[in-house]
């Protein structure tokens, strides 16, 4: 009876232990609230909720969810002062408390358990040993005390608690394994990680369950180096020439000297700044040999200053063809043209320029209004031609070598000092003839002058759309600007001249450099081909025509028989050997042969440019007798492991009559699967078959796959390899199925006997009060508590009484 009484007392002790343990093992904040104020209370996961206002010893039920859709998860016993304590470490969402049941039930809450989140990351995932690691954090769903001065426990397998305290400026924990630091969201901590390695830090909120980890790699410090990208650089006078350098580990400006005043009468000093923003990136310095300007480019914004100019050349701006020394240093002597603490040297060679007279030109066209700026060149259809249809775009491509120091994208070709220095362009029309004096009409990029020996008809706009030094070409777009428009039909000469006001040419007479070419402007034409008068009554009847408009132009076409049919198509003009062509496609299937109809074509860029033709429908010959059914496997061999599934693909193409049949897959001549196909003439499809090799019909070895459709057939190899998944004698023999696994060890006394099925597992511990008594999953039972369950205690008490009675008898 004494033992039975102890069992009963253990139930009470177990209930008290639940609350006490929950409070003792959690380091989070304690949130105290009266039961009457619990409604709409927010608790943060990891905090301890202390609810007051209950009767001493009163049973308080804890539910997860909202009333009407909830689950009881615990039964708590109020302490002597009427408190129940709830550990929220594993909780989230809505909860409420209830006392009593049925009509006498009282509900307190709902309250909400918020899940806080924090994110920690280093500003850079990799640093060098001489750099500081900066750790920053952000948080969401944070309580006020966490958002305004949170405490975190930082630990790492790479550091002790005292080392972490030194790194973070925090305090070592009592267990010596971590450090406690505090801060607000968006705060950063700087860690001095001076040893090469990979480091991971685990960070946990002291007040809540919020946690995260952050990793960083520390590498060896890059040695400070300043050097040119190569020893020798080469370019051509009249162009731009570039040289590059890197300045690793350098924050202060560096100084570059180009040339030597004593050797080549030229010396330029440059200062490069903002190197701390560049890092290890390559920096490129570009020298314009035409005007002596310098530019600098880098991905991270280095700046360049020209600090001294010792240029003593007679021709201002343009550099002469010779060699120029390059030097780079970390210090500079103001006023004495000297670089100091030299780090590296190089050499820049400028070769003689090529005269513009050695350049060449070609004429190009594009559809009307398709090229208005440099970006349009990427999408427009450009065609080289000596004939341009009136209204289409006119472009001139110049192949030249030594002009890219002064010919740039967006420039205008002008006269004198306008636009490209000293360059002008003119189109000339010879209007001489019988009984007429020699005469020339000119449209030019300059205005009319008193001393001109030609008829100035109008001013041209000539814009440089692209200037490509690497490929040695620049493209000019021509258009009438003022005065008379260009003639709609004429042979014209194009001349581009470079004279005075250019650094390389002294005057327009003696030193003039020029190139010229020929092209013609034609009236726009459009016509149907000779064979268009008879059109096949088929689904894709095609009819072609010719035109002189630019390739890329669209043509509206129509086939129309009044009261019978009308079909439209908008083909695009394609370049041809003798003439440009367009091909329209109409669906005339089912129409009656012999029907007469009209074909019409209209230029989308000129509504007056049209063509019509009377045509007749004739019998279709689509497909022809050559189109035959074809079949093939996707691979010549399919390899698969025994018991696996292979995917076999068969490509099928229909002949001239189409295809409507079943396609079989055969293995060693036996059909194992089939799929139906329905294809139009010359249509194609791919069929996929799955073959599972687990069947005895597919032994290990090589087999033949085959198929046949109409008169077409194909075959492929099918190789099944031995399975290596352990299904042989080693796995199904005595080791796995014998005495070790199925015998006494697993099915005998160890697993199914007294150890597993006896008193330990099936007796009072597993099948008794712990698992089966009271509320499900231990709501009011003793699962997870010290002592026996209440039911077991009562049974034990009765058993003890019966035993005493028996002994008494």
Secondary structure as UniProt FT lines:
FT   HELIX           2..24
FT   STRAND          30..34
FT   HELIX           35..37
FT   TURN            39..40
FT   STRAND          42..44
FT   TURN            45..46
FT   STRAND          48..52
FT   TURN            56..57
FT   STRAND          59..66
FT   TURN            67..68
FT   STRAND          69..77
FT   TURN            80..81
FT   STRAND          84..87
FT   TURN            89..90
FT   STRAND          93..99
FT   HELIX           102..104
FT   STRAND          106..114
FT   STRAND          117..122
FT   STRAND          126..128
FT   TURN            129..130
FT   STRAND          133..140
FT   HELIX           144..147
FT   TURN            148..149
FT   STRAND          150..156
FT   TURN            157..158
FT   HELIX           161..168
FT   STRAND          171..172
FT   TURN            174..175
FT   STRAND          179..183
FT   TURN            185..186
FT   STRAND          188..191
FT   STRAND          197..205
FT   STRAND          211..219
FT   STRAND          225..228
FT   STRAND          232..236
FT   TURN            237..238
FT   STRAND          240..248
FT   STRAND          254..260
FT   HELIX           261..264
FT   STRAND          266..273
FT   HELIX           275..277
FT   TURN            278..280
FT   STRAND          283..288
FT   TURN            289..291
FT   STRAND          294..297
FT   TURN            299..300
FT   STRAND          303..309
FT   STRAND          323..333
FT   TURN            334..337
FT   STRAND          338..351
FT   HELIX           356..358
FT   STRAND          360..366
FT   TURN            368..369
FT   TURN            374..375
FT   HELIX           376..379
FT   STRAND          383..384
FT   STRAND          387..389
FT   TURN            390..391
FT   STRAND          393..399
FT   TURN            404..406
FT   TURN            409..410
FT   TURN            416..417
FT   TURN            421..422
FT   STRAND          423..430
FT   TURN            434..435
FT   STRAND          440..444
FT   TURN            450..451
FT   STRAND          455..468
FT   TURN            469..472
FT   STRAND          473..483
FT   STRAND          490..498
FT   TURN            500..501
FT   TURN            503..504
FT   STRAND          513..522
FT   STRAND          526..528
FT   HELIX           530..533
FT   STRAND          534..536
FT   TURN            539..540
FT   STRAND          541..547
FT   TURN            551..552
FT   STRAND          554..561
FT   TURN            562..564
FT   STRAND          565..572
FT   STRAND          580..586
FT   TURN            589..590
FT   TURN            593..594
FT   STRAND          596..603
FT   TURN            604..605
FT   STRAND          606..618
FT   TURN            624..626
FT   STRAND          630..633
FT   STRAND          637..641
FT   TURN            642..643
FT   STRAND          645..653
FT   TURN            656..657
FT   STRAND          658..667
FT   TURN            668..669
FT   STRAND          670..679
FT   TURN            681..682
FT   STRAND          684..692
FT   TURN            693..694
FT   TURN            696..697
FT   STRAND          701..709
FT   TURN            710..711
FT   STRAND          712..721
FT   HELIX           729..732
FT   HELIX           734..737
FT   TURN            739..742
FT   TURN            744..747
FT   TURN            749..752
FT   TURN            754..757
FT   TURN            759..762
FT   HELIX           764..767
FT   HELIX           769..772
FT   HELIX           776..778
FT   TURN            783..784
FT   HELIX           790..808
//
